[in-house]
Amino acid sequence: MKTTKDQALIFELSEPGRISYSLPELDVPDVDLDEWLPEEFNRKNEPELPEVSELQLMRHYTALSKRNHGVDSGFYPLGSCTMKYNPKINEDVARYPGFAFIHPLQEEETVQGALEMMYNLQQNLVAVTGMDEVTLQPAAGAHGEWTGLMMIRAYHEANGDYNRTKVIVPDSAHGTNPASATVAGFEAVTVKSNEKGLVDLEDLKRVVDGDTAALMLTNPNTLGLFEEQITEMAEIIHNAGGKLYYDGANMNAIMGAARPGDMGFDVVHLNLHKTFTGPHGGGGPGSGPVGVKADLIPYLPKPVLVKEDGAYRFEYDRPQSIGRVKPYYGNFGINVRAYTYIRTMGPEGLKQVSENAVLNANYMMRRLEGAFVLPYKQHCKHEFVISGKNQKKLGVRTLDMAKRLLDFGYHPPTIYFPINVEECMMIEPTETESKETLDEFCDRLLQIAKEVEDNPEIVQEAPHTTVIGRLDETTAARKPILRYQKA
């Protein structure tokens, strides 16, 4: 591992006598800890804490913050992850006292405003997805997948159909799909893609039978391609007695233009921390609401939020419910942010979001297709995949090119996913980036492709400008160092 010359000193600034903060005088009676804590829990020696000045402390954490990468600091083109800007008005509204300072155990009559927001958000998501009812309980996307599959399972079992043990998943699916199916007690069965990158209808017919509980599908799929034969797929599944599940990770491509419910889907989950601008990843938590068609409403997690006589309450008397899947109101703060975004954008704004996301992705794809292999030539939706297999022939992997992007201050796109594209690079620009940003990123990728031909070593040994150089990835995975060790 390569390090910069000052890295070893970053945690070695302590000098005795330096003070960064003075605690106020104790204004409560001092106590003898021996009376309150068992002897084994009492500290015998003073803790070894750094002694630094306030200025040193501020500079230290400010420097660390600059080493982090996020949507506020730079372009973040992770395919299938919708890492778009989080509007700051969302943060302002989430901090309103009526939202930020309520307690989940308060009586319902004291939090009617919060319940009204939740109810309105549910209705907004019903309109966006074409479902009949929505629950906000699930904590994130995969949790929503599991919740939806448990409702599908409850539906089949309520009809005495206990032999439906299979969930069909495309070979290009998100990895959470087969994982969620397995956790929900199903067997995941793969359906192949055709030469256009879409579900092969003949292979789907082959794997569908009386054991089929559901087909899990992302549309557009993880290659960024719209499943043109979605209504035929819905008919195949429904004729076999199964249900159609929509992975909403790629909803950013179709908002306002198409609805899963109109395509024949029975269950939908959405990623509010992605599509609807809640903070993503380390800025979380997430939120993964699930919408269902009418015949699955009885199985929604309880309690279900209802409106009666102008008031809002939670309904617990749901005998067919799969039960509670998340405490209290779900991840309430993320729901507030998503509701703020929806109300700010309005129906036409949400539609424009998808139109701009699709435009940006197609623009980048056409700029890059000459330098990289483009496995699927048709127009994409909000994301696209290119392949570095030609560069691999010259001794440079997609991983190398991703690391080289770090030298230019970019977070690399998703690589090696979907797994059915060799040396895959998956790029999602989202709608919030300017043409200048897209051009700069494309210019750097084109520059890297040229470096592969003229000076491959500079790519193979990248990154060169980061605090941490190229890692020994095998050792890092097998023997990670999880805490600071003084040199």
ZAROFI-17568 format. One record per residue (C-alpha): x, y, z; residue number from 1. Coordinates in Angstrom, 3 decimals, padded with zeros to 6 digits. Each point is the difference from the previous one (the first is absolute). Layout:
N
         x         y         z    k
         X         Y         Z  NUM
...
//
This chain:
487
         x         y         z    k
   000.000   000.000   000.000    1
   001.304   003.421  -000.986    2
  -000.432   002.888   002.441    3
   000.712   003.698  -000.148    4
   002.911   001.289   002.039    5
  -002.157   001.703   002.643    6
  -002.574  -002.767   000.418    7
   001.916  -001.759   002.762    8
  -000.027   003.210   002.022    9
  -003.683   000.804  -000.260   10
  -000.897  -001.556   003.350   11
   003.285   000.971   001.683   12
  -000.736   003.662   000.782   13
  -000.495  -000.380   003.743   14
   002.168   001.999   002.429   15
  -000.549   000.111   003.773   16
  -001.785   003.121   001.197   17
  -001.856   000.896  -003.198   18
  -003.735   000.457   000.504   19
  -002.694   000.163  -002.678   20
  -003.056   000.309   002.235   21
  -000.707   000.961   003.591   22
  -002.913  -001.674   001.714   23
  -002.280   002.192   002.116   24
   000.281  -000.251   003.755   25
  -001.829  -002.927   001.529   26
  -003.416   001.242   001.146   27
  -001.235  -003.241   001.556   28
   001.291  -001.779   003.096   29
   003.101  -002.082  -000.580   30
  -000.545  -003.693   000.654   31
   002.182  -002.923   000.919   32
  -000.157  -002.304  -003.015   33
   000.797  -002.976   002.210   34
  -003.519   000.384   001.414   35
  -001.626  -000.025  -003.433   36
   002.056  -002.355  -002.152   37
   001.472  -003.440   000.656   38
   003.704   000.122   000.616   39
   000.870  -001.719  -003.291   40
  -001.572   002.850  -001.957   41
   001.930   002.787   001.706   42
   002.960   001.440  -001.908   43
   003.299  -000.275   001.834   44
   001.977   002.334  -002.246   45
  -000.749   003.164  -001.917   46
  -001.010  -000.668  -003.624   47
   002.676   000.549  -002.628   48
  -001.625   002.847  -001.902   49
   001.833   002.337  -002.374   50
   000.940   003.411   001.355   51
  -000.352   002.485  -002.859   52
  -001.099   003.591  -000.428   53
  -003.443   000.977  -001.271   54
   001.542   001.206  -003.267   55
   001.805  -003.301  -000.502   56
  -003.190  -001.891   000.741   57
  -002.040   002.036  -002.494   58
   002.627  -000.340  -002.728   59
   000.279  -003.736   000.602   60
  -003.717  -000.713  -000.455   61
  -000.372   002.495  -002.821   62
   002.828  -001.748  -001.851   63
  -001.627  -003.373   000.564   64
  -003.324   001.303  -001.327   65
   001.699   001.115  -003.214   66
   001.203  -003.538  -000.586   67
  -003.550  -001.292  -000.034   68
  -001.906  -000.083  -003.287   69
  -003.721   000.640  -000.275   70
  -002.613   001.479  -002.299   71
   000.603   003.444   001.517   72
   003.715  -000.106  -000.769   73
   000.272  -001.731  -003.358   74
  -001.496  -002.044  -002.820   75
  -001.176  -003.404   001.222   76
  -001.053  -002.083  -003.045   77
  -000.722  -003.334   001.683   78
  -002.173  -002.032  -002.338   79
  -003.312  -001.218   001.438   80
   000.472   002.106   003.123   81
  -001.410   003.425  -000.956   82
   002.548   002.031   001.960   83
  -001.591   003.351  -000.689   84
   000.061   003.307   001.809   85
  -001.991   000.247   003.231   86
  -001.806   003.399  -000.018   87
   000.669   001.936   003.171   88
  -003.645   001.035   000.339   89
  -000.593  -003.649   000.909   90
   002.336   000.402   002.967   91
  -001.719   003.202   001.096   92
  -003.449  -001.610   000.002   93
   001.237  -003.157   001.759   94
   001.204   002.272   002.808   95
  -003.361   001.690   000.579   96
  -000.743  -000.464   003.723   97
  -003.284  -001.748  -000.774   98
   001.940  -002.682  -001.847   99
   003.379  -000.053   001.750  100
  -001.082   000.133   003.645  101
  -003.007  -002.312   000.168  102
   000.285  -003.356   001.727  103
  -001.152  -003.269  -001.599  104
  -001.896  -000.958   003.159  105
  -002.150   003.131   000.062  106
  -003.757  -000.408  -000.228  107
  -001.283   000.136  -003.574  108
  -002.086   003.113   000.656  109
   003.172   001.930   000.896  110
   001.804  -000.779  -003.287  111
  -002.756   000.519  -002.536  112
   002.239   002.194  -002.173  113
   002.638  -002.701  -000.287  114
  -002.624  -002.635  -000.760  115
  -001.544   002.256  -002.637  116
   003.407   000.361  -001.669  117
   000.443  -003.769  -000.002  118
  -003.481  -000.576  -001.402  119
   000.511   002.572  -002.745  120
   003.380  -001.538  -000.886  121
  -001.645  -003.396  -000.302  122
  -002.619   001.442  -002.353  123
   002.688   001.725  -002.067  124
   001.884  -003.271  -000.369  125
  -003.221  -001.764  -000.964  126
  -000.393   002.537  -002.808  127
   003.613  -000.349  -001.162  128
   000.006  -003.808  -000.036  129
  -003.567  -000.882  -001.007  130
  -000.474  -002.153   003.096  131
  -003.094   000.001   002.233  132
   001.606   000.427   003.425  133
   003.477   000.651   001.435  134
   001.752  -000.705   003.303  135
   002.891   002.171   001.178  136
   001.332  -002.493   002.542  137
   002.930  -001.662  -001.838  138
   003.381   001.482   000.831  139
   001.658  -000.228  -003.431  140
  -000.139  -001.657  -003.408  141
   000.947  -003.574   000.893  142
  -002.237   000.178   003.065  143
  -002.805   001.067  -002.333  144
   000.754  -002.947  -002.283  145
  -000.261  -002.421   002.894  146
  -003.215   001.663   001.214  147
  -001.578  -000.260  -003.451  148
   000.992  -003.646  -000.361  149
  -001.387  -000.829   003.436  150
  -003.330   001.505  -001.059  151
   000.077  -002.060  -003.194  152
   000.721  -003.084   002.077  153
  -002.859   000.819   002.392  154
  -002.333   000.509  -002.957  155
   000.798  -003.411  -001.495  156
  -000.264  -001.753   003.350  157
  -003.342   001.687   000.745  158
  -001.239  -001.555  -003.235  159
   001.298  -003.406   001.059  160
   002.733   000.160  -002.622  161
   002.937  -001.301   002.004  162
   001.903  -001.453  -002.949  163
   001.113   003.365  -001.396  164
   003.620  -000.151   001.055  165
   001.854   001.723  -002.873  166
   000.777   003.655  -000.665  167
   001.341   000.698  -003.495  168
   002.810   002.544  -000.283  169
   001.708   001.253  -003.206  170
   003.723  -000.634  -000.414  171
   000.545   003.780  -000.057  172
  -001.889   000.629   003.260  173
   001.222   001.859   003.059  174
   001.674  -002.405   002.394  175
  -002.551   000.811   002.665  176
  -002.761  -001.657  -002.063  177
   001.115  -003.629   000.364  178
   001.184   000.738   003.538  179
  -003.405   001.393   001.022  180
  -001.757  -002.948  -001.619  181
   002.169  -002.429   001.966  182
  -000.535   001.815   003.308  183
  -003.763  -000.022  -000.658  184
   000.146  -003.786  -000.302  185
  -000.074  -000.376  -003.785  186
   002.318  -001.616  -002.496  187
   001.498   002.529  -002.431  188
  -000.092  -001.155  -003.627  189
   001.896   001.862  -002.726  190
  -001.515   001.027  -003.325  191
   002.427   000.870  -002.802  192
   000.360   003.217  -001.964  193
  -000.185   000.037  -003.789  194
   002.399   001.628  -002.462  195
  -001.679   003.382   000.581  196
   000.641  -000.119   003.753  197
  -003.679  -000.600   000.798  198
  -001.761  -002.940   001.630  199
  -000.152  -002.950  -002.391  200
  -003.717  -000.772  -000.260  201
   000.569  -003.571  -001.122  202
   002.271  -000.686   002.957  203
  -002.570   001.642   002.291  204
  -002.692  -002.335  -001.309  205
   002.359  -002.899   000.627  206
   000.573   000.797   003.691  207
  -003.571   001.053   000.870  208
  -002.281  -002.716   001.341  209
  -002.390  -000.736   002.853  210
   002.816   000.478   002.514  211
   000.523   003.639  -000.985  212
  -000.810   002.490   002.756  213
   001.284   003.134  -001.742  214
   002.256   001.584  -002.558  215
   002.246   002.756   001.377  216
   000.811   002.570  -002.632  217
   001.614   003.414  -000.322  218
  -001.322   002.080  -002.879  219
   002.049   001.536  -001.478  220
   002.372  -002.798   000.893  221
   003.494   000.264   001.425  222
   001.429   000.415  -003.502  223
  -002.059   003.193  -000.242  224
  -002.326  -001.571  -002.587  225
  -003.792   000.081   000.063  226
  -001.670  -003.415  -000.101  227
  -002.096   000.545  -003.106  228
  -001.980  -003.214   000.457  229
  -000.994   000.671   003.581  230
  -003.725  -000.504  -000.613  231
   000.703  -003.398  -001.573  232
   002.122  -000.935   003.021  233
  -002.781   001.080   002.346  234
  -002.453  -002.174  -001.910  235
   002.303  -003.026   000.185  236
   000.421   000.367   003.773  237
  -003.638   000.758   000.758  238
  -001.258  -002.872  -002.160  239
   002.213  -002.283   002.077  240
  -001.522   001.381   003.216  241
   003.099   001.945   001.054  242
   000.549   003.634   000.923  243
   002.206   002.618  -001.624  244
   002.395   001.903   002.283  245
   001.530   003.356  -000.991  246
   003.428   000.915   001.336  247
  -000.301   003.787   000.099  248
   003.723   000.744   000.040  249
  -000.248   001.379  -003.557  250
  -003.185   002.024   000.439  251
   002.046   003.139  -000.702  252
  -000.260  -000.896  -003.695  253
  -003.787  -000.094  -000.365  254
  -001.672   002.300   002.556  255
  -002.917   001.800  -001.589  256
   000.393  -001.955  -003.245  257
  -000.907  -003.564   000.986  258
  -001.331  -001.762   003.088  259
   000.783  -003.535   001.145  260
  -003.652  -000.573   000.872  261
  -000.980   000.676  -003.594  262
   002.607  -002.505  -001.242  263
  -001.589  -002.808   002.005  264
   002.100   000.040   003.175  265
  -001.705  -001.083   003.227  266
   002.615   001.202   002.504  267
   002.458   002.901  -000.130  268
   002.707   001.248   002.296  269
   001.547   003.457  -000.315  270
   003.307   001.369   001.260  271
  -000.836   003.394   001.520  272
   003.685   000.416   000.868  273
   000.799  -000.184  -003.716  274
  -002.785   000.963  -002.371  275
  -001.571   002.506   002.392  276
   003.224   001.705   001.184  277
   000.360  -001.288   003.522  278
   003.694  -000.208   000.999  279
   001.553  -003.218  -001.269  280
   002.641  -002.368   001.316  281
   001.878   001.322   003.019  282
  -002.378   002.961   000.146  283
  -003.010  -002.317   000.480  284
  -002.076  -001.556   001.344  285
  -002.038  -001.264  -002.916  286
  -003.702  -000.446  -000.540  287
  -001.591  -002.652  -002.201  288
  -003.808   000.404  -000.164  289
  -001.955  -002.828  -001.586  290
  -003.132   000.393  -002.107  291
  -002.450  -002.767  -000.845  292
  -003.016  -000.659  -002.159  293
  -003.408  -000.491   001.635  294
   000.164  -003.775   000.501  295
   003.165   000.338   002.105  296
  -001.232   002.846   002.248  297
  -001.132  -002.369   002.810  298
   003.607  -001.181   000.413  299
   001.617   003.428   000.438  300
   002.148   000.434   003.119  301
  -001.986   001.290   002.935  302
  -000.888   002.425   001.324  303
  -001.439   001.577  -003.146  304
  -000.423   003.772  -000.053  305
  -003.604   000.961  -000.819  306
  -002.028   003.204  -000.201  307
  -003.456   000.131   001.580  308
  -002.220   003.040   000.554  309
   002.855   002.387  -000.753  310
   002.361  -001.606   002.533  311
   002.867  -002.450  -000.365  312
   000.585  -003.163   001.995  313
   001.838  -003.298  -000.109  314
  -002.160  -003.067  -000.566  315
   001.221  -003.161   001.716  316
  -002.924  -002.345  -000.675  317
   001.443  -001.623  -003.097  318
  -000.222  -003.775   000.545  319
   001.692  -000.923  -003.317  320
   002.868   002.476   000.384  321
   003.569  -001.295  -000.167  322
   000.559   002.034   003.185  323
   002.178   002.948   000.827  324
   003.292   000.155  -001.926  325
   001.428   003.219   001.486  326
  -000.553   001.767   003.333  327
  -002.074   003.150   000.281  328
  -000.373   002.129  -003.150  329
   002.737  -001.587  -002.101  330
   002.918   002.316  -000.772  331
  -002.126   003.080   000.486  332
   002.609   002.664  -000.781  333
   000.697  -001.453  -003.454  334
  -003.722  -000.096  -000.690  335
  -000.222   003.715   000.841  336
   002.813   000.740  -002.439  337
  -001.645  -002.024  -002.770  338
  -003.358   001.701   000.541  339
   001.686   003.392  -000.168  340
   001.645  -000.983  -003.289  341
  -003.249  -001.214  -001.538  342
  -001.891   003.140   001.024  343
   002.837   002.207  -001.232  344
   000.177  -001.692  -003.402  345
  -003.667  -000.710  -000.685  346
  -001.186  -002.457  -002.691  347
   001.619   001.834  -002.911  348
   003.240   000.451   001.915  349
   000.284  -003.717   000.762  350
  -000.585  -000.772  -003.660  351
   002.728   002.449  -001.002  352
   002.351  -001.687   002.476  353
  -000.296  -003.261  -001.923  354
   000.225   001.681  -003.393  355
   003.219   001.772   000.976  356
   001.478  -003.150   001.562  357
  -000.652  -001.926  -003.223  358
   001.393   002.829  -002.133  359
   003.185   000.210   002.062  360
   000.608  -003.744  -000.120  361
  -000.477  -000.248  -003.752  362
   002.243   003.013  -000.591  363
   002.837  -001.564   001.988  364
  -000.485  -003.423  -001.560  365
   000.352   001.382  -003.526  366
   003.095   002.009   000.950  367
   001.728  -003.093   001.391  368
  -001.054  -002.725  -002.405  369
   002.927   000.552  -002.371  370
   002.643  -000.568   002.669  371
  -001.677  -002.862   001.864  372
  -002.062  -002.990  -001.040  373
  -003.715   000.772   000.134  374
  -001.663  -003.409   000.444  375
  -003.538   001.228  -000.684  376
  -000.463   002.558  -002.750  377
  -003.584   001.126   000.621  378
  -000.842   003.166   001.901  379
   000.265  -000.425   003.753  380
  -002.067   001.475   002.791  381
   001.619   001.598   003.067  382
   003.194  -002.094   000.007  383
   002.142  -001.978  -002.403  384
   002.812  -002.539  -000.074  385
   003.245   000.015  -001.942  386
   002.652  -002.697  -000.053  387
   003.748   000.271   000.409  388
   000.705  -003.365  -001.627  389
   002.033   001.625  -002.794  390
   002.137   001.762   002.616  391
   000.369  -003.327   001.808  392
   001.646  -001.416  -003.137  393
   002.672   002.682   000.467  394
   000.581  -001.037   003.602  395
  -002.189   002.622   001.711  396
  -003.094  -001.032   001.947  397
  -003.170   001.963   000.652  398
   001.134   000.079   003.637  399
   003.178   001.801  -001.043  400
  -001.947   002.614  -001.944  401
  -002.333   000.527   002.935  402
   002.981   000.638   002.270  403
   001.466   002.413  -002.557  404
  -003.213   002.058   000.207  405
   000.852   000.665   003.647  406
   002.972   002.061  -001.144  407
  -002.403   002.442  -001.653  408
  -002.200   000.374   003.086  409
  -002.860  -002.208  -001.163  410
  -001.707  -002.809   001.816  411
   000.169  -002.938  -002.440  412
  -003.212  -001.449  -001.423  413
  -001.178  -003.471   000.928  414
   002.309  -002.645  -001.455  415
  -000.407  -003.710  -000.708  416
  -003.783   000.244   000.339  417
  -002.198  -001.253  -001.539  418
   002.048  -003.166  -000.089  419
  -001.298  -001.027  -003.433  420
   002.137   002.724  -001.671  421
   003.742  -000.657  -000.151  422
   002.191   002.730   001.575  423
  -003.167   001.992   000.642  424
  -000.129   003.674   000.907  425
  -003.479   001.222   000.963  426
  -000.602   003.759  -000.111  427
  -002.981   001.970   001.292  428
   000.384   003.790  -000.270  429
  -003.455   000.872   001.460  430
  -001.914   003.122  -000.968  431
   001.713   002.412   002.372  432
   003.356   000.255  -001.784  433
   000.823   002.718  -002.530  434
   001.196  -000.623  -003.540  435
   003.397   001.427   001.003  436
   000.364  -002.643   002.713  437
  -001.011  -002.778  -002.383  438
   002.460   001.218  -002.626  439
   002.858   000.263   002.489  440
  -000.614  -003.541   001.216  441
  -000.214  -001.358  -003.545  442
   003.190   001.872  -000.911  443
   001.844  -001.692   002.865  444
  -001.262  -003.454  -000.975  445
   001.027   000.619  -003.599  446
   003.400   001.180   001.235  447
   000.369  -003.204   002.033  448
  -000.902  -002.108  -003.042  449
   002.786   001.796  -001.912  450
   002.432  -000.561   002.898  451
  -000.742  -003.716  -000.141  452
   001.326   000.005  -003.570  453
   002.950   002.384   000.477  454
   001.075  -000.371   003.637  455
  -001.813  -002.907   001.682  456
   002.239   000.072   003.088  457
  -001.467   003.296   001.179  458
  -003.435  -001.661   000.086  459
   001.168  -003.324   001.388  460
   001.707   001.725   002.942  461
  -002.753   002.541   000.753  462
  -001.001   001.815   002.114  463
   002.920   002.389   000.321  464
  -001.456   003.081   001.724  465
  -002.126  -001.457   002.784  466
   000.991  -000.155   003.678  467
  -000.074  -003.787  -000.153  468
   001.608  -001.561  -003.045  469
  -000.864  -003.312  -001.607  470
  -000.879  -002.591   002.596  471
   000.845  -003.660   000.091  472
  -003.667  -000.883  -000.363  473
   000.344  -003.671   000.882  474
   001.830   000.728   003.236  475
  -002.329   002.905   000.815  476
  -002.998  -002.321  -000.309  477
   001.504  -002.938   001.861  478
   002.034   001.829   002.634  479
  -001.665   003.393   000.514  480
   001.442   002.445   002.524  481
  -003.106   001.391   001.666  482
   001.532   002.484   002.422  483
   002.824   002.503   000.109  484
   003.381  -001.440   000.918  485
   002.714   002.356   001.143  486
   003.067  -000.245  -002.177  487
//
